[in-house]
Amino acid sequence: MGDEIGSIELADEFRGESSSGSFSVDASHIKKDLKSRLNQSGLPLDFQDGYPIVSTVGPQNFLVLAIKRSADIAISLVALIALSPLLVAIACLIKATSAGPLLFTQNREGLNGRVFRMYKFRSLEWAASDHSGLQAVKNGDPRLTKFGAFLRRTSFDELPQLFNIIRGDMSLIGPRPQVPGMLVNERRYDEIVPYYHLRHKMKPGLTGWAQANGLRGPVETPQSAAARVDHDLAYISNFSLTLDVKILVWTLWQELIKLGRGT
């Protein structure tokens, strides 16, 4: 990592929790596989006694954070203006195809675990909407409206989060925000991965390193839960403005490919 990043070792803080027996992921296999894949991807993440050693951006890196924040605001404003015809069309189609409000808001965890209201275009039947967020939406979910299925398939339902970025709740790039008390197979995410809250060391993002590597959609197994958190922590440890640009460009390219395929 460059000099712009301040390193903070956090493994010791959580090692004592491993004796609780709540960490159900097979560390001997999963961690070895994850570390190998993360290193191959160019974002190394070191582990000590099964816990990650995470490096974070310190207060001394004010300029780097200021540039990131300025880019968040500028790009989001330009995107909202450029996409305004699409946003209006989506709003009209939501109102025309189902009863209920245009937007769906939900509590999500942000920087340092602070809870904020995240915006999305509504993709579910209003009467069946789960405001807690604990009931994950899956492919073919019967609660989806016909147009809502298209919105989720194209990720257009996420576009209102540009307003969250302008408000300062989110960033363009960062770990995806999760609902408080998120469940994986009826167990809390932070029980399966006890260092889960380390991902709150940076603002959540519209997209992130995990999503750029195909880790998106519902989290259904302890292995996929650990994989996402470890990719998030690898991003935080290796954060740079250059990495943010790479993730943003790669995400846009992936979305264009999806639109081209009609999937």
C-alpha positions as a Markdown table, in Angstrom:
| # | Residue | x | y | z |
|---|---|---|---|---|
| 1 | Met | 0.0 | 0.0 | 0.0 |
| 2 | Gly | 1.1 | 3.5 | -0.6 |
| 3 | Asp | 2.0 | 6.2 | 2.0 |
| 4 | Glu | -1.4 | 7.7 | 1.7 |
| 5 | Ile | -2.9 | 4.9 | 3.7 |
| 6 | Gly | -2.5 | 4.6 | 7.5 |
| 7 | Ser | -2.3 | 1.0 | 8.7 |
| 8 | Ile | -4.2 | -0.2 | 11.8 |
| 9 | Glu | -3.9 | -3.8 | 12.8 |
| 10 | Leu | -7.3 | -5.1 | 14.1 |
| 11 | Ala | -6.8 | -8.8 | 14.5 |
| 12 | Asp | -6.0 | -8.7 | 18.2 |
| 13 | Glu | -9.3 | -6.9 | 19.0 |
| 14 | Phe | -11.4 | -9.8 | 17.7 |
| 15 | Arg | -9.3 | -12.9 | 18.3 |
| 16 | Gly | -10.9 | -13.4 | 21.7 |
| 17 | Glu | -14.3 | -13.8 | 20.1 |
| 18 | Ser | -13.3 | -16.9 | 18.2 |
| 19 | Ser | -13.7 | -19.0 | 21.4 |
| 20 | Ser | -17.5 | -18.3 | 21.3 |
| 21 | Gly | -18.0 | -20.9 | 18.6 |
| 22 | Ser | -20.2 | -18.5 | 16.6 |
| 23 | Phe | -17.8 | -18.5 | 13.6 |
| 24 | Ser | -19.2 | -21.4 | 11.6 |
| 25 | Val | -17.1 | -20.9 | 8.4 |
| 26 | Asp | -14.4 | -23.6 | 7.9 |
| 27 | Ala | -11.4 | -21.3 | 8.2 |
| 28 | Ser | -8.9 | -23.9 | 7.2 |
| 29 | His | -10.5 | -24.2 | 3.8 |
| 30 | Ile | -12.5 | -21.0 | 3.2 |
| 31 | Lys | -9.8 | -18.6 | 4.4 |
| 32 | Lys | -7.1 | -20.3 | 2.4 |
| 33 | Asp | -9.2 | -20.2 | -0.8 |
| 34 | Leu | -10.3 | -16.6 | -0.2 |
| 35 | Lys | -6.7 | -15.4 | 0.5 |
| 36 | Ser | -5.5 | -17.1 | -2.7 |
| 37 | Arg | -8.3 | -15.6 | -4.8 |
| 38 | Leu | -7.8 | -12.1 | -3.3 |
| 39 | Asn | -4.1 | -12.2 | -3.9 |
| 40 | Gln | -4.7 | -13.3 | -7.5 |
| 41 | Ser | -7.1 | -10.4 | -8.0 |
| 42 | Gly | -4.4 | -7.9 | -6.9 |
| 43 | Leu | -6.0 | -7.1 | -3.5 |
| 44 | Pro | -4.2 | -9.0 | -0.8 |
| 45 | Leu | -5.8 | -9.4 | 2.6 |
| 46 | Asp | -3.7 | -11.0 | 5.4 |
| 47 | Phe | -5.2 | -13.1 | 8.2 |
| 48 | Gln | -3.9 | -13.7 | 11.7 |
| 49 | Asp | -5.4 | -16.6 | 13.7 |
| 50 | Gly | -8.4 | -16.5 | 11.4 |
| 51 | Tyr | -9.0 | -12.8 | 11.7 |
| 52 | Pro | -8.1 | -10.1 | 9.1 |
| 53 | Ile | -5.5 | -7.5 | 9.5 |
| 54 | Val | -7.2 | -4.4 | 8.1 |
| 55 | Ser | -5.7 | -1.1 | 7.1 |
| 56 | Thr | -7.8 | 2.0 | 7.0 |
| 57 | Val | -7.6 | 5.6 | 5.7 |
| 58 | Gly | -6.6 | 7.8 | 8.6 |
| 59 | Pro | -7.5 | 11.4 | 9.4 |
| 60 | Gln | -4.1 | 12.4 | 8.0 |
| 61 | Asn | -5.3 | 11.5 | 4.6 |
| 62 | Phe | -7.8 | 14.4 | 4.4 |
| 63 | Leu | -6.9 | 15.2 | 0.8 |
| 64 | Val | -7.5 | 11.7 | -0.5 |
| 65 | Leu | -10.9 | 11.6 | 1.3 |
| 66 | Ala | -11.8 | 15.1 | 0.1 |
| 67 | Ile | -11.0 | 14.1 | -3.5 |
| 68 | Lys | -13.1 | 10.9 | -3.1 |
| 69 | Arg | -16.0 | 12.9 | -1.7 |
| 70 | Ser | -15.8 | 15.6 | -4.4 |
| 71 | Ala | -15.8 | 13.0 | -7.1 |
| 72 | Asp | -18.8 | 11.3 | -5.5 |
| 73 | Ile | -20.8 | 14.6 | -5.6 |
| 74 | Ala | -19.7 | 15.6 | -9.1 |
| 75 | Ile | -20.3 | 12.3 | -10.8 |
| 76 | Ser | -23.6 | 11.7 | -9.0 |
| 77 | Leu | -24.9 | 15.2 | -10.1 |
| 78 | Val | -23.8 | 14.6 | -13.7 |
| 79 | Ala | -25.4 | 11.2 | -13.7 |
| 80 | Leu | -28.7 | 12.5 | -12.3 |
| 81 | Ile | -28.8 | 15.2 | -15.0 |
| 82 | Ala | -27.8 | 12.8 | -17.8 |
| 83 | Leu | -30.2 | 10.1 | -16.7 |
| 84 | Ser | -33.1 | 12.3 | -15.9 |
| 85 | Pro | -35.2 | 11.2 | -19.0 |
| 86 | Leu | -34.6 | 7.5 | -17.9 |
| 87 | Leu | -35.5 | 8.4 | -14.3 |
| 88 | Val | -38.8 | 10.1 | -15.4 |
| 89 | Ala | -39.6 | 7.1 | -17.6 |
| 90 | Ile | -39.0 | 4.6 | -14.8 |
| 91 | Ala | -41.2 | 6.7 | -12.4 |
| 92 | Cys | -44.1 | 6.8 | -15.0 |
| 93 | Leu | -43.9 | 3.0 | -15.6 |
| 94 | Ile | -43.8 | 2.2 | -11.9 |
| 95 | Lys | -47.0 | 4.3 | -11.3 |
| 96 | Ala | -48.6 | 2.8 | -14.5 |
| 97 | Thr | -48.0 | -0.9 | -13.6 |
| 98 | Ser | -48.5 | -1.1 | -9.9 |
| 99 | Ala | -50.2 | 0.6 | -6.9 |
| 100 | Gly | -47.9 | 2.3 | -4.3 |
| 101 | Pro | -45.2 | 4.9 | -4.0 |
| 102 | Leu | -42.3 | 5.4 | -6.5 |
| 103 | Leu | -39.6 | 4.9 | -4.0 |
| 104 | Phe | -38.9 | 2.3 | -1.4 |
| 105 | Thr | -36.8 | 3.3 | 1.6 |
| 106 | Gln | -35.1 | 1.0 | 4.1 |
| 107 | Asn | -32.7 | 1.2 | 7.0 |
| 108 | Arg | -29.1 | 0.4 | 6.1 |
| 109 | Glu | -25.8 | 0.5 | 8.1 |
| 110 | Gly | -23.3 | 3.1 | 7.0 |
| 111 | Leu | -20.0 | 4.5 | 8.1 |
| 112 | Asn | -19.1 | 3.3 | 11.7 |
| 113 | Gly | -22.5 | 1.5 | 11.8 |
| 114 | Arg | -24.6 | 4.6 | 11.6 |
| 115 | Val | -28.1 | 3.8 | 10.3 |
| 116 | Phe | -29.5 | 5.8 | 7.4 |
| 117 | Arg | -32.5 | 5.5 | 5.0 |
| 118 | Met | -31.5 | 4.1 | 1.6 |
| 119 | Tyr | -33.5 | 4.9 | -1.5 |
| 120 | Lys | -34.5 | 2.5 | -4.2 |
| 121 | Phe | -37.1 | 2.5 | -7.0 |
| 122 | Arg | -39.9 | 0.2 | -5.7 |
| 123 | Ser | -39.8 | -3.2 | -7.4 |
| 124 | Leu | -42.1 | -5.2 | -5.2 |
| 125 | Glu | -45.9 | -5.1 | -4.7 |
| 126 | Trp | -46.4 | -2.5 | -2.1 |
| 127 | Ala | -48.6 | -4.7 | 0.2 |
| 128 | Ala | -45.9 | -7.4 | 0.1 |
| 129 | Ser | -42.9 | -5.1 | 0.7 |
| 130 | Asp | -40.6 | -6.0 | 3.6 |
| 131 | His | -39.4 | -2.7 | 5.2 |
| 132 | Ser | -37.1 | -4.5 | 7.6 |
| 133 | Gly | -35.0 | -5.9 | 4.7 |
| 134 | Leu | -34.6 | -9.2 | 6.5 |
| 135 | Gln | -36.5 | -11.1 | 3.9 |
| 136 | Ala | -34.1 | -11.1 | 0.9 |
| 137 | Val | -35.6 | -10.7 | -2.6 |
| 138 | Lys | -34.6 | -13.6 | -4.9 |
| 139 | Asn | -34.8 | -14.2 | -8.6 |
| 140 | Gly | -38.4 | -15.1 | -9.5 |
| 141 | Asp | -39.7 | -13.7 | -6.2 |
| 142 | Pro | -43.5 | -13.7 | -6.4 |
| 143 | Arg | -43.5 | -10.3 | -4.6 |
| 144 | Leu | -41.8 | -8.7 | -7.7 |
| 145 | Thr | -44.0 | -6.7 | -10.0 |
| 146 | Lys | -43.4 | -7.4 | -13.7 |
| 147 | Phe | -41.6 | -4.1 | -14.2 |
| 148 | Gly | -39.9 | -4.5 | -10.8 |
| 149 | Ala | -38.3 | -7.7 | -12.1 |
| 150 | Phe | -36.8 | -5.7 | -15.0 |
| 151 | Leu | -35.6 | -3.0 | -12.6 |
| 152 | Arg | -33.7 | -5.5 | -10.5 |
| 153 | Arg | -32.3 | -7.3 | -13.5 |
| 154 | Thr | -30.9 | -4.1 | -14.9 |
| 155 | Ser | -30.0 | -2.6 | -11.5 |
| 156 | Phe | -32.0 | 0.5 | -12.4 |
| 157 | Asp | -33.8 | 0.1 | -9.0 |
| 158 | Glu | -30.5 | 1.3 | -7.4 |
| 159 | Leu | -30.3 | 4.7 | -9.3 |
| 160 | Pro | -32.1 | 6.7 | -6.5 |
| 161 | Gln | -29.0 | 5.9 | -4.3 |
| 162 | Leu | -27.3 | 8.7 | -6.2 |
| 163 | Phe | -29.3 | 11.0 | -3.9 |
| 164 | Asn | -27.9 | 9.1 | -0.9 |
| 165 | Ile | -24.4 | 9.7 | -2.3 |
| 166 | Ile | -25.0 | 13.5 | -2.6 |
| 167 | Arg | -26.4 | 13.5 | 1.0 |
| 168 | Gly | -23.2 | 11.9 | 2.2 |
| 169 | Asp | -24.8 | 8.6 | 3.4 |
| 170 | Met | -22.9 | 6.6 | 0.7 |
| 171 | Ser | -20.1 | 6.8 | -1.8 |
| 172 | Leu | -19.9 | 5.6 | -5.4 |
| 173 | Ile | -17.5 | 2.9 | -4.4 |
| 174 | Gly | -17.4 | 1.0 | -1.1 |
| 175 | Pro | -18.9 | -2.1 | 0.7 |
| 176 | Arg | -22.6 | -2.4 | -0.2 |
| 177 | Pro | -24.8 | -1.3 | 2.7 |
| 178 | Gln | -26.6 | -4.1 | 4.6 |
| 179 | Val | -29.7 | -4.0 | 6.7 |
| 180 | Pro | -29.2 | -4.0 | 10.5 |
| 181 | Gly | -29.4 | -7.5 | 11.9 |
| 182 | Met | -29.1 | -9.1 | 8.4 |
| 183 | Leu | -29.8 | -12.8 | 8.5 |
| 184 | Val | -28.1 | -15.6 | 6.5 |
| 185 | Asn | -30.0 | -19.0 | 6.9 |
| 186 | Glu | -31.8 | -17.6 | 10.0 |
| 187 | Arg | -28.5 | -16.5 | 11.6 |
| 188 | Arg | -27.2 | -13.0 | 12.0 |
| 189 | Tyr | -24.5 | -12.1 | 9.6 |
| 190 | Asp | -22.3 | -10.8 | 12.4 |
| 191 | Glu | -22.6 | -14.1 | 14.2 |
| 192 | Ile | -21.4 | -16.1 | 11.1 |
| 193 | Val | -18.6 | -13.6 | 10.4 |
| 194 | Pro | -17.6 | -12.0 | 13.8 |
| 195 | Tyr | -15.4 | -9.3 | 12.2 |
| 196 | Tyr | -18.3 | -8.3 | 10.0 |
| 197 | His | -18.5 | -4.8 | 11.4 |
| 198 | Leu | -15.0 | -3.9 | 10.2 |
| 199 | Arg | -16.6 | -3.3 | 6.8 |
| 200 | His | -18.2 | -0.2 | 8.3 |
| 201 | Lys | -14.7 | 1.5 | 8.4 |
| 202 | Met | -15.6 | 3.1 | 5.1 |
| 203 | Lys | -18.8 | 4.6 | 3.7 |
| 204 | Pro | -20.9 | 2.0 | 1.9 |
| 205 | Gly | -21.0 | 2.2 | -1.9 |
| 206 | Leu | -23.3 | 2.0 | -4.9 |
| 207 | Thr | -21.0 | -0.7 | -6.0 |
| 208 | Gly | -17.8 | -2.3 | -4.6 |
| 209 | Trp | -15.0 | -4.8 | -5.0 |
| 210 | Ala | -17.2 | -7.7 | -4.0 |
| 211 | Gln | -19.8 | -6.8 | -6.7 |
| 212 | Ala | -17.1 | -6.2 | -9.3 |
| 213 | Asn | -16.0 | -9.8 | -8.6 |
| 214 | Gly | -19.5 | -11.2 | -9.1 |
| 215 | Leu | -20.5 | -11.4 | -5.4 |
| 216 | Arg | -24.0 | -9.8 | -5.6 |
| 217 | Gly | -27.6 | -10.8 | -5.0 |
| 218 | Pro | -28.9 | -12.6 | -1.9 |
| 219 | Val | -26.4 | -14.0 | 0.6 |
| 220 | Glu | -27.5 | -17.6 | 1.2 |
| 221 | Thr | -24.6 | -19.5 | 2.8 |
| 222 | Pro | -21.9 | -18.9 | 5.4 |
| 223 | Gln | -19.3 | -19.3 | 2.7 |
| 224 | Ser | -20.7 | -16.6 | 0.5 |
| 225 | Ala | -21.2 | -14.4 | 3.6 |
| 226 | Ala | -17.5 | -14.7 | 4.5 |
| 227 | Ala | -16.5 | -14.2 | 0.8 |
| 228 | Arg | -18.3 | -10.8 | 0.6 |
| 229 | Val | -16.9 | -9.5 | 3.9 |
| 230 | Asp | -13.4 | -10.5 | 3.0 |
| 231 | His | -13.6 | -8.8 | -0.4 |
| 232 | Asp | -15.0 | -5.7 | 1.4 |
| 233 | Leu | -12.1 | -5.7 | 3.8 |
| 234 | Ala | -9.6 | -6.3 | 1.0 |
| 235 | Tyr | -11.0 | -3.1 | -0.7 |
| 236 | Ile | -10.7 | -1.1 | 2.5 |
| 237 | Ser | -7.1 | -2.3 | 3.1 |
| 238 | Asn | -6.0 | -1.5 | -0.4 |
| 239 | Phe | -8.1 | 1.6 | -1.0 |
| 240 | Ser | -6.8 | 4.1 | -3.5 |
| 241 | Leu | -8.5 | 6.6 | -5.9 |
| 242 | Thr | -7.1 | 4.5 | -8.8 |
| 243 | Leu | -8.8 | 1.4 | -7.4 |
| 244 | Asp | -12.1 | 3.3 | -7.2 |
| 245 | Val | -11.8 | 4.3 | -10.8 |
| 246 | Lys | -11.1 | 0.7 | -11.9 |
| 247 | Ile | -14.1 | -0.6 | -9.9 |
| 248 | Leu | -16.4 | 2.1 | -11.3 |
| 249 | Val | -15.3 | 1.5 | -14.9 |
| 250 | Trp | -15.5 | -2.3 | -14.5 |
| 251 | Thr | -19.0 | -2.1 | -13.0 |
| 252 | Leu | -20.3 | 0.2 | -15.8 |
| 253 | Trp | -18.8 | -2.3 | -18.4 |
| 254 | Gln | -20.5 | -5.2 | -16.7 |
| 255 | Glu | -23.9 | -3.4 | -16.6 |
| 256 | Leu | -23.6 | -2.5 | -20.3 |
| 257 | Ile | -22.9 | -6.1 | -21.1 |
| 258 | Lys | -26.0 | -7.1 | -19.1 |
| 259 | Leu | -28.1 | -4.6 | -21.0 |
| 260 | Gly | -26.7 | -5.8 | -24.3 |
| 261 | Arg | -27.6 | -9.4 | -23.5 |
| 262 | Gly | -31.1 | -8.4 | -22.2 |
| 263 | Thr | -30.4 | -10.1 | -18.9 |
